[in-house]
Amino acid sequence: MIENFYPVFAYLLGSTPFGLVLSNLFGDKKLRQSGSKNIGSTNVFRTQGKVLGILTFLLDFLKGFVIWFWIRTDNEIINLLVMAAPVIGHIFPVWLKFKGGKGIATYFGVLCALSPIVFFSIVIIWGTMFFITKISAVAGLISVATSIIIFNYTGTALCWNFINQLYVLIALVVLIIVRHRENIKQLMQRS
């Protein structure tokens, strides 16, 4: 059936490196040699300017958000795979030899589609942490980790669907934290 290919499509959409595309079209075309050498919105913001950075964030966010509304089936396993695939695609894009971004913007998109209440809660947490620390990675990691707790306590029912969505979110958060290990090492050396 066609729905068996939905996770593949979601992964391929997640693999689209919008930061790289935008910097090649409108920036200095050296994104992967500049700053953190990452394709995500934070590095685009730092090296290519605010406009391209914001556009990259929005497009990476939409990779996670749009796919959840666009592809939904009666098969819960397919739905869970579709939920995870854009974030995995962003972090391990097939087009870039599986060396991609760190996944926070796309994770935020998935979370917003899944639970707007949780999303807006972590936006407040992100903003607060960024105001306090002035470090995007710290704000991102704390808000992503906190999303699991908030999602758990705002779940409407402990049904199979909710529990498995929680497990997928936990797996994605662990993956995002692992992807930020260099940032974490640098932050620990600073303190």
CYANA upper distance limits for C-alpha pairs under 8 A (distance plus 0.5 A):
  1 MET  CA      5 PHE  CA      8.40
  2 ILE  CA      6 TYR  CA      7.72
  3 GLU  CA     73 THR  CA      7.85
  3 GLU  CA     78 ILE  CA      7.94
  4 ASN  CA     78 ILE  CA      7.48
  5 PHE  CA      9 PHE  CA      6.83
  6 TYR  CA     10 ALA  CA      6.61
  6 TYR  CA     71 ILE  CA      7.38
  6 TYR  CA     78 ILE  CA      7.84
  6 TYR  CA     82 VAL  CA      7.14
  7 PRO  CA     11 TYR  CA      6.53
  7 PRO  CA     78 ILE  CA      7.24
  7 PRO  CA     81 LEU  CA      6.13
  7 PRO  CA     82 VAL  CA      5.14
  7 PRO  CA     85 ALA  CA      6.51
  8 VAL  CA     12 LEU  CA      6.67
  8 VAL  CA     85 ALA  CA      7.98
  9 PHE  CA     13 LEU  CA      6.67
 10 ALA  CA     14 GLY  CA      6.60
 10 ALA  CA     67 ILE  CA      7.01
 10 ALA  CA     82 VAL  CA      6.36
 10 ALA  CA     85 ALA  CA      6.00
 10 ALA  CA     86 PRO  CA      5.89
 10 ALA  CA     89 GLY  CA      8.34
 11 TYR  CA     15 SER  CA      6.59
 11 TYR  CA     82 VAL  CA      8.25
 11 TYR  CA     85 ALA  CA      5.01
 11 TYR  CA     86 PRO  CA      5.38
 11 TYR  CA     87 VAL  CA      8.24
 11 TYR  CA     88 ILE  CA      7.27
 11 TYR  CA     89 GLY  CA      5.17
 11 TYR  CA     90 HIS  CA      8.42
 12 LEU  CA     16 THR  CA      7.17
 12 LEU  CA     86 PRO  CA      7.99
 12 LEU  CA     89 GLY  CA      6.82
 12 LEU  CA     93 PRO  CA      8.06
 12 LEU  CA     94 VAL  CA      8.03
 13 LEU  CA     63 LYS  CA      6.98
 13 LEU  CA     86 PRO  CA      6.97
 13 LEU  CA     89 GLY  CA      7.77
 14 GLY  CA     60 ASP  CA      8.27
 14 GLY  CA     63 LYS  CA      6.17
 14 GLY  CA     64 GLY  CA      7.76
 14 GLY  CA     85 ALA  CA      7.39
 14 GLY  CA     86 PRO  CA      4.33
 14 GLY  CA     87 VAL  CA      6.67
 14 GLY  CA     88 ILE  CA      7.64
 14 GLY  CA     89 GLY  CA      4.86
 14 GLY  CA     90 HIS  CA      5.32
 14 GLY  CA     93 PRO  CA      7.83
 14 GLY  CA    106 THR  CA      8.31
 15 SER  CA     86 PRO  CA      7.56
 15 SER  CA     88 ILE  CA      8.44
 15 SER  CA     89 GLY  CA      4.72
 15 SER  CA     90 HIS  CA      5.24
 15 SER  CA     91 ILE  CA      8.10
 15 SER  CA     92 PHE  CA      7.46
 15 SER  CA     93 PRO  CA      4.60
 15 SER  CA     94 VAL  CA      6.77
 15 SER  CA     95 TRP  CA      7.28
 15 SER  CA    100 GLY  CA      8.39
 16 THR  CA     89 GLY  CA      8.32
 16 THR  CA     90 HIS  CA      7.58
 16 THR  CA     93 PRO  CA      7.57
 16 THR  CA     95 TRP  CA      8.01
 17 PRO  CA     21 VAL  CA      6.73
 17 PRO  CA     39 ILE  CA      7.25
 17 PRO  CA     90 HIS  CA      7.72
 17 PRO  CA     93 PRO  CA      8.11
 17 PRO  CA    100 GLY  CA      8.03
 18 PHE  CA     22 LEU  CA      6.43
 18 PHE  CA     39 ILE  CA      8.34
 18 PHE  CA     56 THR  CA      6.36
 18 PHE  CA     59 LEU  CA      7.15
 18 PHE  CA     60 ASP  CA      7.35
 19 GLY  CA     23 SER  CA      6.59
 19 GLY  CA     39 ILE  CA      5.75
 19 GLY  CA     40 GLY  CA      6.33
 19 GLY  CA     41 SER  CA      6.86
 19 GLY  CA     44 VAL  CA      6.76
 19 GLY  CA     52 LEU  CA      8.20
 19 GLY  CA     53 GLY  CA      8.14
 19 GLY  CA     56 THR  CA      5.65
 20 LEU  CA     24 ASN  CA      6.51
 20 LEU  CA     29 LYS  CA      8.27
 20 LEU  CA     31 LEU  CA      7.01
 20 LEU  CA     32 ARG  CA      8.37
 20 LEU  CA     39 ILE  CA      6.26
 21 VAL  CA     25 LEU  CA      6.65
 22 LEU  CA     26 PHE  CA      6.24
 22 LEU  CA     27 GLY  CA      7.31
 22 LEU  CA     52 LEU  CA      7.20
 22 LEU  CA     56 THR  CA      7.88
 23 SER  CA     27 GLY  CA      4.59
 23 SER  CA     28 ASP  CA      6.68
 23 SER  CA     29 LYS  CA      5.81
 23 SER  CA     30 LYS  CA      7.99
 23 SER  CA     31 LEU  CA      7.00
 23 SER  CA     44 VAL  CA      7.92
 23 SER  CA     48 GLN  CA      7.17
 23 SER  CA     52 LEU  CA      7.79
 24 ASN  CA     28 ASP  CA      7.15
 24 ASN  CA     29 LYS  CA      4.75
 24 ASN  CA     30 LYS  CA      8.09
 25 LEU  CA     29 LYS  CA      7.90
 26 PHE  CA     52 LEU  CA      8.47
 27 GLY  CA     48 GLN  CA      6.16
 27 GLY  CA     52 LEU  CA      8.36
 28 ASP  CA     48 GLN  CA      7.52
 30 LYS  CA     34 SER  CA      6.68
 31 LEU  CA     35 GLY  CA      8.23
 31 LEU  CA     37 LYS  CA      6.64
 31 LEU  CA     38 ASN  CA      7.74
 31 LEU  CA     39 ILE  CA      7.32
 31 LEU  CA     43 ASN  CA      8.26
 31 LEU  CA     44 VAL  CA      7.51
 31 LEU  CA     47 THR  CA      7.66
 31 LEU  CA     48 GLN  CA      8.21
 32 ARG  CA     36 SER  CA      8.37
 32 ARG  CA     37 LYS  CA      4.66
 32 ARG  CA     38 ASN  CA      6.49
 32 ARG  CA     39 ILE  CA      7.22
 33 GLN  CA     37 LYS  CA      5.70
 34 SER  CA     43 ASN  CA      8.45
 34 SER  CA     47 THR  CA      7.03
 35 GLY  CA     43 ASN  CA      6.75
 35 GLY  CA     46 ARG  CA      7.73
 35 GLY  CA     47 THR  CA      6.87
 36 SER  CA     43 ASN  CA      6.71
 37 LYS  CA     43 ASN  CA      7.66
 38 ASN  CA     43 ASN  CA      6.47
 38 ASN  CA    100 GLY  CA      7.49
 38 ASN  CA    101 GLY  CA      6.37
 39 ILE  CA     43 ASN  CA      7.15
 39 ILE  CA     44 VAL  CA      7.41
 39 ILE  CA    100 GLY  CA      6.75
 39 ILE  CA    101 GLY  CA      5.82
 40 GLY  CA     44 VAL  CA      6.83
 40 GLY  CA     56 THR  CA      7.65
 40 GLY  CA     57 PHE  CA      8.01
 40 GLY  CA    100 GLY  CA      8.32
 40 GLY  CA    101 GLY  CA      5.48
 40 GLY  CA    102 LYS  CA      7.34
 40 GLY  CA    103 GLY  CA      8.42
 41 SER  CA     45 PHE  CA      6.34
 41 SER  CA     53 GLY  CA      5.49
 41 SER  CA     54 ILE  CA      7.41
 41 SER  CA     56 THR  CA      5.64
 41 SER  CA     57 PHE  CA      5.49
 41 SER  CA     60 ASP  CA      8.46
 41 SER  CA    105 ALA  CA      8.37
 42 THR  CA     46 ARG  CA      6.78
 42 THR  CA     53 GLY  CA      7.09
 42 THR  CA    136 SER  CA      8.08
 43 ASN  CA     47 THR  CA      6.46
 43 ASN  CA     48 GLN  CA      8.36
 43 ASN  CA     53 GLY  CA      8.08
 44 VAL  CA     48 GLN  CA      5.57
 44 VAL  CA     49 GLY  CA      7.21
 44 VAL  CA     50 LYS  CA      8.49
 44 VAL  CA     52 LEU  CA      6.99
 44 VAL  CA     53 GLY  CA      5.30
 44 VAL  CA     56 THR  CA      7.81
 45 PHE  CA     49 GLY  CA      5.39
 45 PHE  CA     50 LYS  CA      5.53
 45 PHE  CA     51 VAL  CA      8.00
 45 PHE  CA     52 LEU  CA      6.95
 45 PHE  CA     53 GLY  CA      4.26
 45 PHE  CA     54 ILE  CA      7.47
 46 ARG  CA     50 LYS  CA      8.02
 46 ARG  CA     53 GLY  CA      8.04
 48 GLN  CA     52 LEU  CA      6.77
 48 GLN  CA     53 GLY  CA      7.43
 49 GLY  CA     53 GLY  CA      6.57
 50 LYS  CA     54 ILE  CA      6.49
 51 VAL  CA     55 LEU  CA      6.67
 52 LEU  CA     56 THR  CA      6.46
 53 GLY  CA     57 PHE  CA      6.75
 54 ILE  CA     58 LEU  CA      6.71
 55 LEU  CA     59 LEU  CA      6.64
 56 THR  CA     60 ASP  CA      6.48
 57 PHE  CA     61 PHE  CA      6.41
 57 PHE  CA    105 ALA  CA      6.52
 58 LEU  CA     62 LEU  CA      6.57
 58 LEU  CA    105 ALA  CA      8.30
 59 LEU  CA     63 LYS  CA      6.82
 60 ASP  CA     64 GLY  CA      7.62
 60 ASP  CA    105 ALA  CA      6.17
 60 ASP  CA    106 THR  CA      5.64
 60 ASP  CA    109 GLY  CA      8.27
 61 PHE  CA     65 PHE  CA      6.77
 61 PHE  CA    105 ALA  CA      5.32
 61 PHE  CA    106 THR  CA      4.96
 61 PHE  CA    107 TYR  CA      7.79
 61 PHE  CA    108 PHE  CA      6.77
 61 PHE  CA    109 GLY  CA      4.93
 61 PHE  CA    110 VAL  CA      8.25
 62 LEU  CA     66 VAL  CA      5.92
 62 LEU  CA     67 ILE  CA      8.35
 62 LEU  CA    106 THR  CA      7.54
 62 LEU  CA    109 GLY  CA      6.32
 63 LYS  CA     67 ILE  CA      6.86
 63 LYS  CA     86 PRO  CA      6.80
 63 LYS  CA    106 THR  CA      6.55
 63 LYS  CA    109 GLY  CA      7.43
 64 GLY  CA     68 TRP  CA      7.40
 64 GLY  CA     83 MET  CA      8.14
 64 GLY  CA     86 PRO  CA      6.13
 64 GLY  CA     87 VAL  CA      7.39
 64 GLY  CA    106 THR  CA      5.31
 64 GLY  CA    107 TYR  CA      6.84
 64 GLY  CA    108 PHE  CA      7.81
 64 GLY  CA    109 GLY  CA      4.87
 64 GLY  CA    110 VAL  CA      4.86
 64 GLY  CA    111 LEU  CA      8.46
 64 GLY  CA    113 ALA  CA      8.35
 65 PHE  CA     69 PHE  CA      7.75
 65 PHE  CA    106 THR  CA      8.08
 65 PHE  CA    108 PHE  CA      8.42
 65 PHE  CA    109 GLY  CA      4.65
 65 PHE  CA    110 VAL  CA      5.38
 65 PHE  CA    111 LEU  CA      8.06
 65 PHE  CA    112 CYS  CA      7.01
 65 PHE  CA    113 ALA  CA      5.70
 66 VAL  CA     70 TRP  CA      6.50
 66 VAL  CA    109 GLY  CA      8.33
 66 VAL  CA    113 ALA  CA      8.15
 67 ILE  CA     71 ILE  CA      6.24
 67 ILE  CA     82 VAL  CA      8.01
 67 ILE  CA     83 MET  CA      8.44
 67 ILE  CA     86 PRO  CA      8.41
 68 TRP  CA     72 ARG  CA      6.99
 68 TRP  CA     82 VAL  CA      7.58
 68 TRP  CA     83 MET  CA      6.95
 68 TRP  CA    110 VAL  CA      7.43
 68 TRP  CA    113 ALA  CA      6.86
 68 TRP  CA    114 LEU  CA      8.17
 69 PHE  CA    113 ALA  CA      7.83
 71 ILE  CA     79 ASN  CA      8.37
 71 ILE  CA     82 VAL  CA      8.02
 72 ARG  CA     79 ASN  CA      6.56
 73 THR  CA     78 ILE  CA      7.64
 73 THR  CA     79 ASN  CA      6.93
 74 ASP  CA     79 ASN  CA      8.48
 75 ASN  CA     79 ASN  CA      6.89
 76 GLU  CA     80 LEU  CA      6.66
 76 GLU  CA    161 ASN  CA      7.84
 77 ILE  CA     81 LEU  CA      6.77
 78 ILE  CA     82 VAL  CA      6.57
 79 ASN  CA     83 MET  CA      6.60
 80 LEU  CA     84 ALA  CA      6.94
 80 LEU  CA    164 ASN  CA      8.08
 80 LEU  CA    165 GLN  CA      7.16
 80 LEU  CA    168 VAL  CA      7.58
 81 LEU  CA     85 ALA  CA      6.35
 82 VAL  CA     86 PRO  CA      7.74
 83 MET  CA    110 VAL  CA      7.10
 83 MET  CA    168 VAL  CA      8.41
 84 ALA  CA     88 ILE  CA      6.84
 84 ALA  CA    168 VAL  CA      7.23
 84 ALA  CA    169 LEU  CA      8.39
 84 ALA  CA    172 LEU  CA      7.58
 85 ALA  CA     89 GLY  CA      6.37
 86 PRO  CA     90 HIS  CA      6.59
 86 PRO  CA    106 THR  CA      7.38
 87 VAL  CA     91 ILE  CA      6.78
 87 VAL  CA    103 GLY  CA      6.11
 87 VAL  CA    106 THR  CA      6.08
 87 VAL  CA    107 TYR  CA      6.38
 87 VAL  CA    172 LEU  CA      7.93
 88 ILE  CA     92 PHE  CA      6.30
 88 ILE  CA     93 PRO  CA      8.21
 88 ILE  CA    103 GLY  CA      8.16
 88 ILE  CA    172 LEU  CA      8.46
 89 GLY  CA     93 PRO  CA      5.34
 89 GLY  CA     94 VAL  CA      7.87
 90 HIS  CA    100 GLY  CA      6.37
 90 HIS  CA    101 GLY  CA      6.36
 90 HIS  CA    102 LYS  CA      7.90
 90 HIS  CA    103 GLY  CA      6.47
 90 HIS  CA    106 THR  CA      7.78
 91 ILE  CA     98 PHE  CA      7.71
 91 ILE  CA     99 LYS  CA      7.25
 91 ILE  CA    100 GLY  CA      5.10
 91 ILE  CA    101 GLY  CA      5.37
 91 ILE  CA    102 LYS  CA      6.03
 91 ILE  CA    103 GLY  CA      6.17
 91 ILE  CA    179 ARG  CA      8.45
 92 PHE  CA     96 LEU  CA      8.37
 92 PHE  CA     97 LYS  CA      8.10
 92 PHE  CA     98 PHE  CA      4.43
 92 PHE  CA     99 LYS  CA      5.93
 92 PHE  CA    100 GLY  CA      5.79
 92 PHE  CA    101 GLY  CA      8.19
 93 PRO  CA     97 LYS  CA      7.11
 93 PRO  CA     98 PHE  CA      5.05
 93 PRO  CA     99 LYS  CA      6.81
 93 PRO  CA    100 GLY  CA      6.16
 94 VAL  CA     98 PHE  CA      5.70
 96 LEU  CA    100 GLY  CA      7.22
102 LYS  CA    176 ILE  CA      6.55
102 LYS  CA    179 ARG  CA      6.22
102 LYS  CA    180 HIS  CA      7.22
103 GLY  CA    107 TYR  CA      6.44
103 GLY  CA    176 ILE  CA      6.55
104 ILE  CA    108 PHE  CA      6.59
104 ILE  CA    140 GLY  CA      7.27
104 ILE  CA    144 VAL  CA      7.85
104 ILE  CA    176 ILE  CA      7.47
105 ALA  CA    109 GLY  CA      6.90
106 THR  CA    110 VAL  CA      6.89
107 TYR  CA    111 LEU  CA      6.62
107 TYR  CA    172 LEU  CA      8.21
108 PHE  CA    112 CYS  CA      6.52
108 PHE  CA    119 PHE  CA      7.27
109 GLY  CA    113 ALA  CA      6.84
110 VAL  CA    114 LEU  CA      6.62
111 LEU  CA    115 SER  CA      6.26
111 LEU  CA    116 PRO  CA      7.59
111 LEU  CA    118 VAL  CA      7.69
111 LEU  CA    119 PHE  CA      6.31
112 CYS  CA    116 PRO  CA      5.10
112 CYS  CA    117 ILE  CA      8.30
112 CYS  CA    118 VAL  CA      7.78
112 CYS  CA    119 PHE  CA      5.41
112 CYS  CA    120 PHE  CA      8.22
115 SER  CA    119 PHE  CA      6.82
115 SER  CA    151 PHE  CA      8.24
116 PRO  CA    120 PHE  CA      6.58
117 ILE  CA    121 SER  CA      6.69
118 VAL  CA    122 ILE  CA      6.79
118 VAL  CA    147 SER  CA      7.01
118 VAL  CA    150 ILE  CA      6.61
118 VAL  CA    151 PHE  CA      6.42
118 VAL  CA    154 THR  CA      8.09
119 PHE  CA    123 VAL  CA      6.74
119 PHE  CA    147 SER  CA      8.13
120 PHE  CA    124 ILE  CA      6.95
121 SER  CA    125 ILE  CA      6.95
121 SER  CA    150 ILE  CA      8.43
122 ILE  CA    126 TRP  CA      6.36
122 ILE  CA    143 SER  CA      5.73
122 ILE  CA    144 VAL  CA      7.85
122 ILE  CA    146 THR  CA      7.70
122 ILE  CA    147 SER  CA      6.77
123 VAL  CA    127 GLY  CA      6.58
123 VAL  CA    143 SER  CA      7.93
124 ILE  CA    128 THR  CA      6.59
125 ILE  CA    129 MET  CA      6.55
125 ILE  CA    139 ALA  CA      8.03
125 ILE  CA    142 ILE  CA      8.30
125 ILE  CA    143 SER  CA      6.22
126 TRP  CA    130 PHE  CA      6.48
126 TRP  CA    139 ALA  CA      5.35
126 TRP  CA    140 GLY  CA      6.62
126 TRP  CA    142 ILE  CA      7.84
126 TRP  CA    143 SER  CA      5.85
127 GLY  CA    131 PHE  CA      6.54
127 GLY  CA    139 ALA  CA      7.77
128 THR  CA    132 ILE  CA      6.77
128 THR  CA    139 ALA  CA      8.34
129 MET  CA    133 THR  CA      6.40
129 MET  CA    134 LYS  CA      8.09
129 MET  CA    138 VAL  CA      7.74
129 MET  CA    139 ALA  CA      5.36
129 MET  CA    142 ILE  CA      8.25
130 PHE  CA    134 LYS  CA      5.23
130 PHE  CA    135 ILE  CA      6.28
130 PHE  CA    136 SER  CA      6.56
130 PHE  CA    138 VAL  CA      7.89
130 PHE  CA    139 ALA  CA      5.61
133 THR  CA    138 VAL  CA      7.85
133 THR  CA    139 ALA  CA      8.09
135 ILE  CA    139 ALA  CA      6.94
136 SER  CA    140 GLY  CA      6.46
137 ALA  CA    141 LEU  CA      6.49
137 ALA  CA    180 HIS  CA      8.41
137 ALA  CA    183 ASN  CA      7.53
138 VAL  CA    142 ILE  CA      6.58
139 ALA  CA    143 SER  CA      6.56
140 GLY  CA    144 VAL  CA      6.49
141 LEU  CA    145 ALA  CA      6.54
141 LEU  CA    177 ILE  CA      7.32
142 ILE  CA    146 THR  CA      6.46
143 SER  CA    147 SER  CA      6.60
144 VAL  CA    148 ILE  CA      7.88
144 VAL  CA    173 VAL  CA      6.93
145 ALA  CA    149 ILE  CA      8.09
145 ALA  CA    173 VAL  CA      6.87
146 THR  CA    150 ILE  CA      6.86
147 SER  CA    151 PHE  CA      6.33
148 ILE  CA    152 ASN  CA      6.53
148 ILE  CA    166 LEU  CA      7.69
148 ILE  CA    169 LEU  CA      7.37
148 ILE  CA    170 ILE  CA      7.06
149 ILE  CA    153 TYR  CA      6.85
150 ILE  CA    154 THR  CA      6.55
151 PHE  CA    155 GLY  CA      6.51
151 PHE  CA    166 LEU  CA      7.88
152 ASN  CA    166 LEU  CA      7.53
155 GLY  CA    162 PHE  CA      7.37
157 ALA  CA    162 PHE  CA      7.47
158 LEU  CA    162 PHE  CA      6.53
158 LEU  CA    163 ILE  CA      6.80
159 CYS  CA    163 ILE  CA      6.72
160 TRP  CA    164 ASN  CA      6.63
161 ASN  CA    165 GLN  CA      6.64
162 PHE  CA    166 LEU  CA      6.65
163 ILE  CA    167 TYR  CA      6.83
164 ASN  CA    168 VAL  CA      6.73
165 GLN  CA    169 LEU  CA      6.72
166 LEU  CA    170 ILE  CA      6.67
167 TYR  CA    171 ALA  CA      6.73
168 VAL  CA    172 LEU  CA      6.72
169 LEU  CA    173 VAL  CA      6.59
170 ILE  CA    174 VAL  CA      6.69
171 ALA  CA    175 LEU  CA      6.73
172 LEU  CA    176 ILE  CA      6.63
173 VAL  CA    177 ILE  CA      6.63
174 VAL  CA    178 VAL  CA      6.65
175 LEU  CA    179 ARG  CA      6.60
176 ILE  CA    180 HIS  CA      6.82
177 ILE  CA    181 ARG  CA      6.99
180 HIS  CA    184 ILE  CA      6.75
181 ARG  CA    185 LYS  CA      6.68
182 GLU  CA    186 GLN  CA      6.75
183 ASN  CA    187 LEU  CA      6.64
184 ILE  CA    188 MET  CA      6.65
185 LYS  CA    189 GLN  CA      6.74
186 GLN  CA    190 ARG  CA      6.83
187 LEU  CA    191 SER  CA      7.10
